[in-house]
């Protein structure tokens, strides 16, 4: 029995090479290709770098991981990569993931120093998985990548010590010069006497005379020495009497 024209036309349409694709095939053809994060460069602070790296290798074995020093030229080597900063403090565990295209994600977690590497590794792995599935909008965009090491603050120069003003030199009180020693003194002493008689009785007129010649020597400290010669003559009638005395003193 020959086929009806309608059935024949339907069979020809299905067998035609340019047949129209269905809705599922169109969705598959237009779905964008997901971009994977191929590398994670870690910046740990106040926790064990080796423990963090080991914990993240267990949770993201398909990615290249590195702690400082980082590999050179990561953009050309990995394409899309992430920089993960992990800081452990008293306030908790702060995890920051910044992608090389500028997207940034921030998380704050509770963790002790013992389990901080494991908690941080789980948070980073889950963030990257959600990013690759395009299920997590960024917390911030156009964020610059942090450096491998935080720049160390330049040491504050110590203030230069204020030079101490030297005390004004006091003018020494001049010591009075000792008085010059008293000179050695030598003094000469002289004296003379004359005797006359008025009679009567005899004698009358000049009856005698005398003289004294002496030297005194004085030292500065008060010592004194003297030498004196005294002579006296008396002329009573008919004899003449003379006396001479030599004296030393001190």
C-alpha positions as CSV (number, residue, x, y, z in Angstrom):
1,X,0.0,0.0,0.0
2,X,1.6,3.2,-1.0
3,X,2.5,5.9,1.7
4,X,0.4,9.0,1.8
5,X,2.0,12.1,0.6
6,X,2.0,13.7,4.1
7,X,3.9,10.8,5.7
8,X,6.4,10.8,2.9
9,X,7.0,14.5,3.3
10,X,7.6,14.1,7.1
11,X,10.1,11.3,6.5
12,X,12.0,13.4,4.0
13,X,12.2,16.3,6.4
14,X,13.7,14.2,9.2
15,X,16.3,12.7,6.9
16,X,17.4,16.0,5.4
17,X,21.0,17.0,6.5
18,X,20.0,20.6,7.3
19,X,17.4,19.6,9.9
20,X,16.7,22.2,12.7
21,X,18.4,21.4,16.1
22,X,16.4,21.2,19.3
23,X,16.4,23.5,22.3
24,X,19.0,21.4,24.3
25,X,21.4,21.5,21.5
26,X,21.1,25.3,21.2
27,X,21.8,25.8,24.9
28,X,24.9,23.6,24.7
29,X,26.2,25.5,21.7
30,X,25.8,29.0,23.3
31,X,27.0,28.1,26.9
32,X,30.2,30.2,27.8
33,X,33.4,28.3,28.6
34,X,34.2,28.5,32.3
35,X,37.7,29.9,33.1
36,X,39.5,28.0,35.9
37,X,41.9,29.5,38.5
38,X,45.1,27.6,37.7
39,X,47.3,28.9,40.5
40,X,47.1,30.3,44.0
41,X,49.9,32.4,45.4
42,X,49.7,32.4,49.2
43,X,50.6,35.3,51.6
44,X,50.3,33.7,55.2
45,X,50.9,35.9,58.3
46,X,51.1,34.6,61.9
47,X,50.6,31.0,60.9
48,X,52.6,28.1,59.6
49,X,53.2,28.5,55.8
50,X,54.1,24.9,55.3
51,X,51.0,23.6,57.1
52,X,48.8,26.0,55.0
53,X,50.4,24.9,51.8
54,X,50.0,21.2,52.6
55,X,46.3,21.6,53.7
56,X,45.5,23.5,50.4
57,X,47.3,20.9,48.3
58,X,44.9,18.2,49.7
59,X,41.8,20.4,48.9
60,X,43.0,21.8,45.5
61,X,45.4,19.3,44.0
62,X,44.6,20.6,40.4
63,X,46.1,24.0,41.1
64,X,49.7,25.3,41.3
65,X,50.4,26.6,44.8
66,X,53.2,28.7,46.0
67,X,54.3,30.6,49.1
68,X,57.0,33.4,48.9
69,X,59.1,33.5,46.9
70,X,56.5,33.3,44.1
71,X,57.3,32.2,40.5
72,X,58.1,34.9,38.0
73,X,55.6,36.2,35.5
74,X,52.5,34.4,36.8
75,X,50.1,36.0,34.3
76,X,51.9,34.6,31.3
77,X,52.5,31.3,33.0
78,X,49.1,30.6,34.5
79,X,46.6,32.9,32.9
80,X,43.9,33.5,35.6
81,X,45.4,33.1,39.1
82,X,44.6,34.2,42.6
83,X,46.6,35.8,45.5
84,X,45.3,34.6,48.9
85,X,46.2,36.5,52.0
86,X,45.7,34.7,55.3
87,X,46.2,36.6,58.6
88,X,45.7,35.1,62.0
89,X,45.1,37.6,64.8
90,X,43.2,37.8,68.1
91,X,40.1,39.0,66.1
92,X,40.0,35.7,64.1
93,X,41.2,34.4,60.8
94,X,41.0,36.9,57.9
95,X,41.1,35.4,54.4
96,X,41.3,37.6,51.3
97,X,41.3,36.2,47.8
98,X,42.1,38.6,44.9
99,X,42.0,37.3,41.3
100,X,44.4,38.6,38.7
101,X,41.4,40.2,36.9
102,X,40.7,42.4,39.9
103,X,37.9,40.5,41.6
104,X,38.2,40.3,45.4
105,X,36.6,38.2,48.0
106,X,36.8,38.7,51.8
107,X,36.1,36.2,54.6
108,X,36.5,36.3,58.4
109,X,36.5,33.0,60.2
110,X,37.0,31.7,63.8
111,X,40.1,29.5,64.2
112,X,42.7,28.7,66.7
113,X,46.4,28.7,66.0
114,X,46.3,24.9,65.7
115,X,43.5,24.5,63.1
116,X,44.1,27.9,61.3
117,X,45.9,26.3,58.3
118,X,43.1,23.7,57.8
119,X,40.3,26.3,58.2
120,X,42.0,28.8,55.8
121,X,42.7,26.1,53.2
122,X,39.0,24.9,53.2
123,X,37.8,28.5,52.9
124,X,40.2,29.2,49.9
125,X,39.3,26.0,48.1
126,X,35.5,26.6,48.5
127,X,35.9,30.2,47.3
128,X,37.8,29.1,44.2
129,X,35.3,26.4,43.4
130,X,32.4,28.8,43.7
131,X,34.2,31.3,41.6
132,X,34.8,28.8,38.8
133,X,31.2,27.7,38.9
134,X,30.3,31.4,38.5
135,X,28.1,31.2,41.6
136,X,29.7,33.8,43.7
137,X,29.7,37.5,42.9
138,X,32.8,39.4,44.0
139,X,32.8,41.6,47.2
140,X,34.8,44.2,45.3
141,X,36.2,44.7,41.8
142,X,39.2,46.4,40.2
143,X,41.3,45.6,43.2
144,X,45.1,45.6,42.7
145,X,47.0,42.5,43.5
146,X,48.8,42.6,46.8
147,X,52.6,42.4,46.7
148,X,54.5,39.2,47.6
149,X,55.8,40.8,50.8
150,X,54.4,43.8,52.7
151,X,56.8,46.7,52.4
152,X,58.7,47.2,55.6
153,X,58.2,50.6,57.2
154,X,61.3,52.7,56.9
155,X,62.8,53.1,60.3
156,X,62.1,56.4,61.9
157,X,65.4,58.2,62.3
158,X,66.3,58.9,65.8
159,X,66.2,62.6,66.6
160,X,69.6,64.1,66.7
161,X,70.7,64.8,70.2
162,X,70.7,68.4,71.2
163,X,74.2,69.4,71.8
164,X,74.7,70.4,75.4
165,X,75.9,73.9,75.8
166,X,79.2,73.8,77.5
167,X,79.0,75.8,80.8
168,X,80.6,79.1,80.5
169,X,84.1,78.9,81.8
170,X,84.3,80.7,85.1
171,X,87.0,83.3,85.3
172,X,89.3,82.0,88.1
173,X,89.8,84.5,90.9
174,X,93.3,85.7,90.6
175,X,95.4,84.5,93.5
176,X,97.1,87.5,95.0
177,X,100.8,87.3,94.6
178,X,102.6,86.8,97.9
179,X,104.2,90.0,99.1
180,X,107.9,90.2,98.4
181,X,110.1,89.2,101.2
182,X,111.2,92.0,103.5
183,X,114.7,93.0,102.7
184,X,117.6,92.5,105.0
185,X,118.1,95.8,106.9
186,X,121.4,97.3,108.1
187,X,121.3,100.4,110.2
188,X,124.1,102.5,111.6
189,X,123.8,104.3,114.9
190,X,126.0,107.1,116.0
191,X,126.0,109.5,119.0
192,X,128.3,111.7,120.8
193,X,128.6,113.5,124.1
194,X,130.6,116.5,125.5
195,X,131.1,117.3,129.2
196,X,131.9,120.7,130.6
197,X,132.4,121.8,134.2
198,X,131.7,125.2,135.8
199,X,133.9,126.0,138.8
200,X,134.9,126.8,141.3
201,X,136.3,124.5,142.4
202,X,138.2,123.0,139.6
203,X,137.8,121.6,137.1
204,X,136.4,124.3,134.8
205,X,135.6,124.2,131.2
206,X,135.8,121.1,128.9
207,X,136.3,118.1,131.0
208,X,135.5,115.1,128.7
209,X,133.5,113.6,125.9
210,X,132.5,110.4,124.2
211,X,131.1,108.8,121.2
212,X,128.9,105.8,120.3
213,X,129.1,103.9,117.0
214,X,126.8,101.0,116.4
215,X,125.4,98.7,113.7
216,X,122.0,96.9,113.7
217,X,121.2,94.0,111.3
218,X,117.5,93.1,110.9
219,X,116.3,89.9,109.1
220,X,112.8,89.7,107.5
221,X,111.5,87.3,110.1
222,X,112.3,89.6,113.0
223,X,115.8,88.6,114.0
224,X,118.0,91.4,115.1
225,X,121.8,91.6,115.8
226,X,123.7,94.6,116.9
227,X,127.3,95.6,117.4
228,X,128.1,98.8,119.3
229,X,131.4,100.5,120.4
230,X,131.1,103.3,123.0
231,X,134.0,105.3,124.3
232,X,134.0,108.1,126.9
233,X,136.8,110.2,128.1
234,X,137.0,112.3,131.3
235,X,139.8,114.8,132.1
236,X,139.8,115.7,135.8
237,X,143.0,117.5,137.0
238,X,145.6,116.1,136.8
239,X,144.5,112.8,135.2
240,X,142.6,111.8,132.1
241,X,140.3,108.7,132.4
242,X,138.9,106.9,129.4
243,X,136.4,104.1,129.1
244,X,135.6,102.1,126.0
245,X,132.8,99.5,125.8
246,X,132.1,97.0,123.1
247,X,128.6,95.4,123.1
248,X,126.9,92.7,121.1
249,X,123.2,92.3,121.1
250,X,120.5,90.1,119.5
